[in-house]
Amino acid sequence: MDSAASPNLDVATPERVALSLPVAGIGYRCLAYLIDVFLLFLFWVITYFTFTLLVSDVLGFLEGLSGFTRTLMVVGVFATQWLYWTACEVLMGGQTPGKRLIGIRVVRVDGSPVGVLESAVRNLVRVVDFLPGLYATGCLSMLLTRQHRRLGDILAGTLLVREERIDLDKYTTPAAEAPAVSATTSRVRLAPEDVELILAFLTRAPQLEPAARTRLGTKLVDRYGGLGETERATVLASPQATESFLRTRVQAER
């Protein structure tokens, strides 16, 4: 769909673990956009047929409206679509239904989750990106920028990244290494970025200095383990036990 040489967004977590997030190209973006437009189209079709049940002569009703009222209706249509994109991205962690199906999400340029302001700005500028028609300006901007950003992304400080499926088999070790931890231990659910952080650590752990490996492993266990003192001591008994626990923690989220 996109070139294999698609650019990446390189970010560093607070734990100083480097992550490389693949940027979503124009192909991914277009597919997600078409899905969302189809959902909006269904919404307006349902709205129209619901309206016809209340008003028999829809055309006559619209012709009887004043120019000011018609202008308000046009603004209302735009506001509804703007609210759809913005609300979905804020409430769904940078995704709309289309983006979720395709596997992409909006993030800030530093890799952090998108906020209300950034989402509102990038979706408001859709009006300009659409000009002179069929998203010509937006497509041109995506083709000319290294990270495939349209004008709305540039002004809002955002971009779209792909959520690649992660093969957990390469992190799997024999079950005998896993420390015994109570199944009743209280834990919070991991967000996608938390899973990425843990997997990034597991990938780089063998190359880290022993002290750094132990320190980072301890921070991750304390942050995501939800363990009691006894269980924590068992998990932190060795780097192998720590990393085995973190692998199990990630696999429980899949």
N, C-alpha and C positions, 0 to 999 in steps of 0.2 A: 504493500500500500504506500509506504514511504521508503525513501532511500535507506539502504543499510548504513549509510554514513550520516544518518540523522544526528544533529548535535545533542549534547547532553547538558544538563544543568548541574554543575558541581557545587555542592553545599557542604558545610561542616556543622555537625551537631554540637550542642553545648558540651557533650562528652569528648569532643575533638575527634570524632569518627567521621571520615569523609564518605559522602554518599554521591553517587552519580545518577541523576534522574533523566531518562530519555525524554527529549522534547517531542511533543505531538506535532506532526507535520500537517500540511494542508489536507491530505487525504482523510486522516482521522477526524479532523475538525469538520470537514464537509459532511461526512457520514453522520456524525453526532448532531450537526445542525439540521440535517434533513429529517432525522427522527423527531427532534423537538418541534420543527415546523409542522410535521404531520400531526403531532399531538395537539398543537395549537389549532390546526385546521379542524380537527375533530371537535375541539371545544367550541369553536365558532359555529360549526354546523349544528351541533346540539343546541347552542344558544339561539340560532336562527329559527329552528323548528319549534323550539319552546315558545319563542316570541310569536310565531304564526298562530299558535293556539290561543293567544290572548288578543291579537290584532289580525283580523281577516284580510284587510287590504294593507299589506306592509308597504308597498310602493307608494300608495296614496298617503299613508301616514308619514313617510319620510319626506315627501314633497311638501307636506303641510308644515314642516318644521322651519323655523327661522334660520338664517345663515349662522347666527351665533350658536344656536343649538346644534347645528350640524358640525360646526367647528369643535364644539365640546365633545361630540361623539367620536370624531376622528382622534382627538387628543386622548379620549378614554380608551380607544382601541390600542393606541400606542402604549399608554400607561399600563394596560393589562398585560401586554407582551413584555414590557420592561420589568414589571413585577414578577412575571413568571421566571424569567432568566435570573433575576437578582435573588429572589426568595429561594429558588432551588439551590443556587450556588452557595448561599449563606447557610441554609439549613441542612444541605446534603454534603457538606464538606468540600465545596468547590466543584460539585457535579450537578448536572441536570439529568433527567431520565435518559436523554440521548447520550450524554457523556458517560454515564454509568454503564450503559449497554456496550459502548465501544471500548471502555476501559481507559478514559482519560479524565483529568481533573485540572481545575484552575488553581494555581498557587502564586504567591508573591515571588518576585525575582530572587529572593533569598531562600526559597523553598518552603517558607512557612505558610500556614493555611490562609486563604484569602479572607478578608474581612468585609463588612457591610459597605464601607466607603469604596474600596477597590472594585467590588462587584458592581456597585451602583454606577460608578464612572465608566467602566468598560462596557456595560450594557447600554448606557445612555449614548455613548459614541457610536453605537451600531447604526444610528441614523446617517452619520458621515461615512462609515465603512460601506454602507449599502450603495452610496452614490457612485456613478450616475445610475446604476441599477445592477441587480444580481450580485451584490457584494464585490463589485469591480475594484473599488478602492481598497477594501479589506484584503482581497486576494493579492493585489499588487504589493501591498505592504508585507504580507506574509512571505511572498516570493523574494522580496528584496532584503528582508531582515534575517540574520543568521539563525535566530531562534523562532522563526515563523510566527512573528507577533503582528497582529493587526493594530490599527491606530488606537483602538480602545485599550489594548493590552499595554501599548507603549505609554499612554497617558496615565493609566491606572497602576503601572508597575507590576504587571502580572504576565504570566505565560501559561501554556498548557503542557502538562507532562503526561506520559503514558504510564499506566500501572501494569508493569509486566508481571506475568505469572512466574512465581518463584518455585524452583524445583527443590523441595525440602530433602530429597534423597541424598543430595551431596553433603548435607549437614548431619545425616543420620549416623549414629554410632551404636554398638551393641547395647541392648536394653539393660544388660548387667551393670553398665556404668552409671545408670540413672540413680540418684539417691532417693531413698524412700521419703516421700513427703506426703503428709496427710491430705486426703482428697477433700477434706472439709475446710482446708485453708482458704481464707477469704482473699480474693483477688479481683482487681478491676479488669474490665475487658480491654484488650489492647487495640489501639487505633492503628490504621494501616501504616502511618509513619513510625509508630512504635515497633511494629513488626520489622519494617525496613531497617530500623536502627539496630535491633538485636541481630538480625541476619548479617548486617554489615560488620558488626563486631565478631560474629562467629567466623566470617570469611577471613578476617584479618588477624584473628587471635594468634594463630601459630607463628606469624611473622613479628609479633610485638615483643618488646622486651618483657621479661618475666614480671617485673614490678608493675609496668603499665598494664599488662594482661590481667594481673590480679586486681589492680585498682579499678579498671573499667568493668571487669566482671562483677566486682562487689557493688559498684554503683548501679549496674543494671538489675542485679538481684534485689537490692534495697528498693529500687524504684518500681519494679514490676512484679516482684515475688510475692509480697503480702505474707511473709513468713513469720512465724514466731521465733524466739531466740534459739530454741533447740534445733528446729528445722533449718534455720539460717546457718547455724554453725556446721551442720551436716553438709549443706550445699556448698559452703565456702571452704570446705576442708582441703580442696585441691582445685586447680584450674579445670581439670577434666570433669570433676563433679559439678562445678559451677556452669560450665558450658553445656554439659548434658542436661542440667536443669533448664537452662535457657532454651535449648532445642525443644524440650518437652513443652515448655511454656508457649512457644510459638506454634507448635503442632496442635496444641489444644484449641487454638483460635481458627484453625483451618476447617 
